Amino acid sequence: MQQDIWFTPEGIEDLLPSQAEKLEIYRQAILAEFKLSGYAMVLPPIAEFTDSLLTGAGRKLALDTCRFTDYESGRMMGVRADMTPQVARIVSTRIKPAGIERLCYVGEVLKSRNNKAKGSRSPIQLGAEIFGHSGIESDIEIIDVMLSSARLLKLPSLQMSLGHVGIVQSLMNLAELTQEQQATLVDILKRKALPEYQAWCSSQSFSDSKLSMAFEGLTSLCGQADDVLRQAKSVLAGLSTELDEALSHLNQLVDYLSKTQSIKPHLDLSDLRGFQYHTGVIFACYSVTDTSVLVAKGGRYDEVCAAFGEAHPATGFSIDLRSILDFIPEPENSELRQIYAPFSDDVQLYEQIKSLRAQGVQVIRFYEESTIPDQADRLISLNGAWTVKSSGL
């Protein structure tokens, strides 16, 4: 049918007034939280040259990036599929901070492929990032901000997952695996293909028995964080300085969350989500009831800025408001008082409308009496002055 041409592509949808207002209320609340926490906003462009958009860690976004030719320059441009690489570019090429820089952002991104499991192809992404600090303190701060933002969404039963991609990388370095072997192992672990992983371990000839035990026990290091860390101490501790440091960071983080947030996170030391992007601690926040809803995710990515000429360690998180909009409760009643005003060039009427709107009253112009709802308040001219006639009078 001809009307089919007005349908939006699969995975790209309109937000109608009630949905748009709901999203905007929560968006403003989260941005206010960012500002109160000391994060300054940046607004990257919706599209830019692919030379910068797909540089460094951005290369992993190549298949998701919609591209087109810029008729002004003849160069290839792309619509952003993620905002973090853009923020990294801004930090490295425009701001160039000498110390710690806290930034936040909000905007719509576009993905060329439809993945129903990951929600909309045009997410509305909010995020916060800390640049210029590589210690556990900045990871803790960004997780604090993530949890504070998640709680503003009023979703029930918030839970957290933790990981550290540096643990697998350290083990692969100790085993002196080739790039091809590393790629094979990472693929197996990402797919959680346990029989394949066990077969892979059996096929290896590790020179150190403790290293062999570490690989064999890696996938069992998954569960309640305190239990996993106790087990990891006997399986991984002492193998390398990098591994000991990673475990120390996780211990500090779990202890902090238990004390200040009353959260006992789930910990998976073989989790390689975002392996080609993240470099350290990774984390996510979920609302878990009958189903599990991803609320926010993030982690450390110390090498993203280096692709733009300046290496700034970084950690951050993002929330896709569009994907969780249906799970967020309706905001508290924020209906404005409505008053209807006739269309007129009367200056006194114009000034009265401005005064009412300045007081937070919604004034709607009407052109015909028949369009005014029953029992509606309205402005009327009485004794040379414009006054509100209440529906109760």
N, C-alpha and C positions, 0 to 999 in steps of 0.2 A: 504494500500500500504506500501511497505517496507520503503519508504522515510518518512513515518509518524514518525518513531523513531527519526528523527532528529529535530522534533518540540520541542520547549521548553514548559514546563508546563504552563498552563493558569495563567496569572498574573506575569509571569517571562519572560522577553524579552531581546533581544540583543539591544545594541545601535550601530548603524552604524556610519561610520566616521563623517558625518556632524553633527549627533546628539551628538556624544561623544565630538566632538570639541566644540560645543555650550555649553554643560554642563560644560566642563572643564574651559572655559573662565569665565563663571559666578561663578563657584566654587572658582576659584582663586581670583576673585574680592571680594567675600564675605569674604574669609579667610583673605585677605589683610585688609578689614574693621575691622575684629575682632582684628587683630594684632595692628592696629593703635589705637584701643580702649583699649588696654592693656590686651587682653586675650591670654593666653599661650595655645598651642595645646597639647592635649593628644590623643593617639591612642590606645584604648582598643582592645583586641583580638577579632577576629570574633566569636570565640566559647570559652566557659569556662564551668566549672562544674555547673550543675544546682543548687547545694547547694547555690552558691552565686548569680547565674544569676536570680533565682526565689525567692530571699529572700526579705522580707518586701514588699514594693510597687511593686516589680518585680513579685509577685505572680499573679497579674492580667494579666500577659503576658503568663501564663502557657499554655493556649490553642493555642496561636499563636507561640509557641516556637517549632522548629524542634529539636528533641532529638536523641541522638545516644550513644552507649556505647564506652567509651575510652578503647581501647585494652591495653594500657600501664598500667592503674590503675584498670580497671574493673568498674570504676564509671561512672555515667550517666553525659553526657555533653549536652550542648544545643547551637544552633546557635542563636545569639542575635536577638531579635525582636524589641529592642529599645536600645539606647545607654546610656540614662540618668542614669539608675541603675548602669551601669558599671562605669560611671564617678563618681557617688556617692561612689562606692566601692573604687576607686582609691584615692579619697579625704580622706576617712575615714581610710583606711588601709596603704596607701603608703605616701601620702603627709602630712597628719595630720596638717593642717595649724593652726597657733596660732591666725591668724586674718582673713582678707578678702582674698579670693582666686578667681581669675577670670580665667576660663578655657573655651576652645572651642574644638570642635571635628568635624570630618567628616568621614563618612564610610557608607558602605552598610549594611543593615539589611535584615533579611529574616523572612517572616511570613508563618506559616504552612497552613493558610486558605486564600482563595481568597475572597476578598470583593471588588467587582467592584466599589462600591460607594466610597471606600477609595483609589482607585488607585492600583498601582503596589504592588505585594507581596514582592518585593525586592527594597524598597525605598533607595535612597541615601540621608542620613540624615546629615545635618549640624546643629550645635547648639552652643549656648553660655550659660554659667552658672556662677552665682555669689554665692559663698559659704561663710558663716561666718557673714552674716548681715541679720537682721530680720526686718529692718525698711522699710518704704515706699520709701526711697531714692534708694535702690537697685532695687526695682520693677520699678521705673521710669527709672533708668539707663538701665535696660535690655530691656525695651520697646523702649527706644531711639535707642539702637543697633539693635533691630528687625526692626524698621521702616527704619533705614539707610540701612540695608541689603536689605529690600524689595524694596526700591527705586532703588537699583543697578540693579534689575531685569527689570526695565523699563516697568512695568505693569501699565495700566491705572487705574485711579479712585480708589486709595487705601483707604480703610475704615477699621475701627476698631470696635471690639466688646469687652465689658468688663463684668466681673462678679466677684463674691466673694463667694466662697463656704462656708466660715465661717459664713455667714448670716443664711443660712438654718440650719447649725449645731448648732448655738447659739439658734435659735428658738426651735429646737428639745430638746436641753438641758433644756431650760426654761420650756418646757412642760413635762419634765421628761418622755419622750417616751422610751419604752423598745427597745432593739436591734432589735427585730422583727418588731415593729412598725416603727422604723427608716428605716429599709430595705424596708418596704412596701411603705413608703412615698417617699424615694429616687427613687425607681423604677417608681412611678407614675410621679414624676417631670421630671425624665430623658426622659420619653416618651412623655412629654407635654400632658398628658391625662387629659385635663381640666374637663370634666364631672366626671371622677373618683376622681379628686382632690376635687372638690366641694362636692361630696358625702362623701369623707373621712373627710373633715372639719366638715360636718354636723353630722358625727357620733362621733365626739370627745366632751368631756366635759371639757373644759378648765376652770380652777379655776379663771383666770384673764380675764376680758372682753377685756382689751387692747391687751393681748396675742391672744385672739380669733380673734380680728380685724386684727392683724398682719398676722396671717395665712390666713385669708379670703382674704386679700388684696395682698398677696405675689405675686401671678401670674400676677397681673396687674402692678407690678413694672417692666415694660419692655418698652423700647423705647429710645427716645433721652435722653442722659445722664443727662443733666441739669434738664429736666422735671421730670425724674424718681427720682433724688436725692431730689428735692423739695417735691415730694409726699412721699418719704420714710421718710423724716424728721418728718412728722406727723403720719406716720404709725408705724415706728420702733424705733424712737429716744426715749431714756430714759428707754427702757426695760432692758438693761444690758450694762455693761461697754464694753463687747466684741462687741456688735452691734454698739454702738456709735463709737468705734474705727474703725470698718470696714467701716462705713459710712464716717468717717473723712478721712480715707485713699483714698476712692474712690473720695471724693470731691477734695482732693489735686491732685490726678492723673488726673482727668478730667480738672481741672483748668490748670495744667501744659501742658497737650496736646493741650488745646485751645490756650495758650499763645505761646508755642514754636513750635508746629507742625501744627497749624491751622487745627486740627482734632477735630471733634465733634463725639465722639464714641457712639455706640449703647450700652445700658446697660440693662442687664437682671439679676435681683437679685435672680431669681429662677433657674438660669442656674447651673446645677450640672455636667457639663462635667469634667470627671476625678475626681469625688468626692472622690473615695477611694485612690487617689494619691495626689491631690492638697489640700492645707490647707488654702489658702487665695485668693488673687487676681488671677483671670484667664483672659487671653486675647488672641485675635486672630486678624490677619490682612488678609483682603480679597481684591481682585481686582474685582470690581463690574461694569459690563457693561450689556450686554444682559443676561449674566450668572454671577454667583458668584463663584469665584475661591479662595479656601483657599491657602494663601501664606505662613503663618507662624502661629504657636500657642505656647502658653506657660503659665506659671503661677508660683505661689509659692508652694514649696513642702518641708516644714520644717522638715518632719519626715523621709525622705528617707534614709539619712545617718545613722540614729539611729540604723537601722537594722544591720549595720556593726560595731557597737560598739562605734562610736563617733557621737554625735548629732551636726550637723552643719546646721543651717538654710540655705535655698537655694532658688533661683529663676532663671528661665531660659526659653529659647524658642528653637524651632527647625524648620527647613525648609526641606521639602522633594523636592529636586530639580527634581527628576525623574518625579514625579506626575504633576509638573507644566511646564515641559519642552516644551510641545506643545503650551503653552500660552505665553511663553517668546519670545520677538522679536528676530530676528536674530541679532547677535552681529555686530557691525560696521565692515566694510571690513578690515580684518586683513591679507589679502593674502600676502604671502612673495614673493619676487622676486625669480624666479626659474632659475637655471642654470644647464645644463646637462654636466656631466663630464665622459669621457671614463674610463673604468676599466683598470688600469695599475699599475705596481709596481714602477713607476717613483716617486722618492722622492720629486722632485720639484712640481709635480702635487699634491701629498699628502699634502704638506705644503700649496699650494694655496687653496686647498679645505678647510683646517682647517681655513685659514685666512678669506675666504669668509663666512663660517658658523659663525665665531666669530663676523662678521659684521651684522649678522641677515639675511644672504642670504641662501635660501634653495638650496643645491647642491645635485642633484640626479645622481647616477651612472647609466650609460647605458652600455649594453653588446653588442648590435647590433645597427648599424646606423638606421635601419628601425624602431626601437622603439622610436625614438626621435620625439616628436610632431612637426608639421609644425610651422615654425616661432619661434622656441624655441631658447633661448640664450644657448650658449655652450662654454666650455673651449676647446681651440685648442692650439697646440704647434706652436709657430711662432718665428723663429730666436732663437731657443733654450730656449724660455720662454713660460710659459702657460699664455695665455691671454683670456679674454672673447670676443667671437664673438657675437655681438648683432644681433638679428633677423632683425633689421632694416638696417643692413649693407650688 
